[in-house]
């Protein structure tokens, strides 16, 4: 029994800590470790289906938006640039449009972010499960499918502080799986 406490303390101080405990998020990104991310399956405007769980094994940038939302409209080009800048990183970007029709979304994306693909939550059921407290809303989900961060409102995702944060999350996961610290 006397050996138990020293062994326990050694384990606690030598185990790798989670990314949310070691990486300082930029302004507007808050730690939001509430548990498993609710899975969903949606189709894009071309009928291609995707699930949230298809991103397991990498970080997922899950973004809820609508074309009528002013901050969403302003933010979308920055997200498109971020996607290009992060294309070689282990980050899956999933955009979810909330309860709009294909024509509205197609018209909007064609004007501001023509390369972006968005999943269509036509009936709002996925948005209802996730319950974002406003739009845009972004969630960062770790490779094990756990929600780690939440961002409410628009951000300039292509700016250095956000790119560095996303890359640090990816690197922290990579380092833990390869044994580097």
C-alpha positions as CSV (number, residue, x, y, z in Angstrom):
1,X,0.0,0.0,0.0
2,X,2.9,2.4,0.8
3,X,4.1,1.8,-2.8
4,X,0.7,2.7,-4.3
5,X,0.8,6.5,-3.8
6,X,4.3,7.0,-5.3
7,X,3.4,4.9,-8.3
8,X,0.2,6.7,-8.8
9,X,1.9,10.1,-8.6
10,X,4.6,9.0,-11.1
11,X,1.9,7.9,-13.6
12,X,-0.1,11.1,-13.2
13,X,3.0,13.3,-14.0
14,X,4.4,11.2,-16.8
15,X,1.3,10.5,-18.9
16,X,0.9,12.8,-21.8
17,X,-1.7,15.5,-21.2
18,X,-4.5,16.3,-23.7
19,X,-4.0,19.0,-26.3
20,X,-6.7,21.2,-24.7
21,X,-4.5,21.3,-21.6
22,X,-1.2,22.2,-23.2
23,X,-2.1,24.4,-26.2
24,X,-3.3,28.0,-25.6
25,X,-6.1,28.8,-28.0
26,X,-6.3,32.1,-29.7
27,X,-8.9,34.7,-28.8
28,X,-12.5,33.5,-29.4
29,X,-11.6,29.8,-29.2
30,X,-12.7,28.3,-26.0
31,X,-12.1,25.0,-24.4
32,X,-15.3,23.0,-24.7
33,X,-14.5,19.5,-23.6
34,X,-18.1,18.2,-23.2
35,X,-17.6,14.6,-24.5
36,X,-18.3,12.6,-27.6
37,X,-19.3,14.5,-30.8
38,X,-22.8,13.4,-31.9
39,X,-22.4,11.6,-35.2
40,X,-24.5,12.4,-38.3
41,X,-24.8,11.6,-41.9
42,X,-25.7,14.3,-44.5
43,X,-25.4,14.8,-48.2
44,X,-23.8,17.7,-50.1
45,X,-25.6,19.4,-53.0
46,X,-24.4,16.7,-55.4
47,X,-25.9,13.9,-53.2
48,X,-22.5,12.7,-51.9
49,X,-23.0,11.5,-48.4
50,X,-20.6,12.0,-45.5
51,X,-20.5,11.3,-41.8
52,X,-18.8,13.1,-39.0
53,X,-17.2,9.9,-37.9
54,X,-15.5,9.6,-41.2
55,X,-13.0,12.1,-39.7
56,X,-11.9,9.8,-36.9
57,X,-8.2,9.6,-36.7
58,X,-7.7,13.3,-37.4
59,X,-8.9,16.6,-36.1
60,X,-12.2,17.7,-37.5
61,X,-13.2,21.4,-38.1
62,X,-17.0,21.2,-37.9
63,X,-18.6,24.5,-39.0
64,X,-22.3,25.4,-38.9
65,X,-23.4,28.3,-41.1
66,X,-26.2,29.9,-43.2
67,X,-26.1,32.3,-46.1
68,X,-28.4,34.9,-44.3
69,X,-25.9,35.2,-41.5
70,X,-23.7,38.2,-41.9
71,X,-20.6,36.9,-40.0
72,X,-20.9,33.6,-41.9
73,X,-20.8,35.5,-45.2
74,X,-17.7,37.4,-44.1
75,X,-16.0,34.4,-42.7
76,X,-16.4,31.9,-45.6
77,X,-13.6,33.2,-47.8
78,X,-11.2,33.0,-44.8
79,X,-12.2,29.4,-44.3
80,X,-11.6,28.6,-48.0
81,X,-8.1,30.2,-47.7
82,X,-7.5,28.2,-44.5
83,X,-8.4,25.0,-46.2
84,X,-5.9,25.7,-49.0
85,X,-3.2,26.6,-46.5
86,X,-3.9,23.4,-44.4
87,X,-4.3,21.0,-47.3
88,X,-1.3,18.9,-46.3
89,X,-2.4,18.7,-42.7
90,X,-4.4,15.9,-40.9
91,X,-7.5,18.2,-40.6
92,X,-10.9,17.4,-42.0
93,X,-13.1,20.4,-42.7
94,X,-16.9,19.8,-42.6
95,X,-19.2,22.6,-43.3
96,X,-22.9,22.2,-42.5
97,X,-25.4,24.6,-43.9
98,X,-28.4,25.0,-41.6
99,X,-31.8,24.5,-43.2
100,X,-31.5,26.3,-46.5
101,X,-32.3,25.1,-50.0
102,X,-29.7,24.1,-52.6
103,X,-30.3,27.1,-54.9
104,X,-29.6,29.6,-52.1
105,X,-26.5,27.8,-50.9
106,X,-25.2,27.3,-54.5
107,X,-25.7,31.0,-55.3
108,X,-23.9,32.1,-52.1
109,X,-21.0,29.8,-52.3
110,X,-20.5,30.5,-56.0
111,X,-19.9,34.1,-55.2
112,X,-17.6,33.9,-52.1
113,X,-16.1,30.4,-51.8
114,X,-16.6,28.5,-55.1
115,X,-14.3,25.6,-54.1
116,X,-16.1,24.8,-50.9
117,X,-18.3,21.8,-50.4
118,X,-21.0,21.9,-47.8
119,X,-23.2,19.3,-46.3
120,X,-26.9,20.2,-46.4
121,X,-28.9,20.0,-43.1
122,X,-32.1,20.7,-45.1
123,X,-34.5,19.9,-42.3
124,X,-32.3,21.3,-39.5
125,X,-32.2,18.0,-37.6
126,X,-28.4,17.9,-37.2
127,X,-28.3,21.5,-36.1
128,X,-31.0,20.7,-33.6
129,X,-28.9,17.9,-32.1
130,X,-25.7,20.1,-31.9
131,X,-27.6,23.2,-30.7
132,X,-25.1,25.9,-31.6
133,X,-25.9,29.1,-29.7
134,X,-25.7,31.2,-32.8
135,X,-24.1,31.2,-36.2
136,X,-21.5,30.7,-37.3
137,X,-20.5,28.1,-34.8
138,X,-17.3,26.0,-35.1
139,X,-16.4,22.9,-33.1
140,X,-12.9,21.3,-33.1
141,X,-13.2,17.5,-32.6
142,X,-10.1,15.5,-31.7
143,X,-9.1,12.3,-33.5
144,X,-10.9,10.1,-30.9
145,X,-14.2,11.9,-31.7
146,X,-14.3,14.1,-28.6
147,X,-15.4,17.8,-28.8
148,X,-12.5,19.9,-27.5
149,X,-13.1,23.5,-28.6
150,X,-16.0,25.7,-29.6
151,X,-15.9,29.0,-31.5
152,X,-19.0,31.2,-31.7
153,X,-19.0,34.0,-34.3
154,X,-16.9,34.6,-37.3
155,X,-13.1,34.3,-37.3
156,X,-10.3,35.0,-39.7
157,X,-9.3,31.4,-39.9
158,X,-6.5,32.1,-42.4
159,X,-4.6,34.4,-40.0
160,X,-1.3,33.2,-38.5
161,X,-2.6,32.7,-34.9
162,X,-5.5,30.4,-36.0
163,X,-3.3,28.5,-38.4
164,X,-0.6,28.0,-35.8
165,X,-3.2,26.8,-33.3
166,X,-4.7,24.2,-35.7
167,X,-1.2,23.0,-36.6
168,X,-0.3,22.7,-32.9
169,X,-3.3,20.6,-32.3
170,X,-2.4,18.3,-35.2
171,X,1.2,18.1,-34.1
172,X,0.3,17.3,-30.5
173,X,-1.8,14.4,-31.6
174,X,0.9,13.2,-34.0
175,X,3.6,13.5,-31.3
176,X,1.5,11.4,-28.9
177,X,1.0,8.7,-31.4
178,X,4.7,8.5,-32.4
179,X,5.9,8.8,-28.8
180,X,7.5,12.3,-29.2
181,X,7.0,14.8,-26.4
